[in-house]
């Protein structure tokens, strides 16, 4: 539950206190609290694209289903759903990167370039 809270607050996977994001769409290179390097290697966040897909498809589907239930025509629901989804895309981008960081940290918590915590 602690990790889920850290993900929802967009926090570092190691210390769970430092912010991953410097601004709305710019990440810190390192955790401002513990110094964890977020991008372990070039192309590291390619895995976050999979996470983004896993978040985006059900989100878009739920939006379209809600619009269809509200009585919109299928074509209109798809177009309106796409427009609504575009407003959510930056948030999905942010969360997909943080989820990826936490997933990777659980599988491989120590990178040779990082000092151990504590």
Secondary structure, DSSP 8 states (H G I E B T S, - for coil): -HHHHHHHTTB-TTTS-SBSBSSSS-B-SB-TTT--BS--STTTTHHHHHHHHHHHHHHHHHHHHHHHHTT--HHHHHHHHHHHHHHHHHHHHHHHHHHHHHHHHHH----TTS----
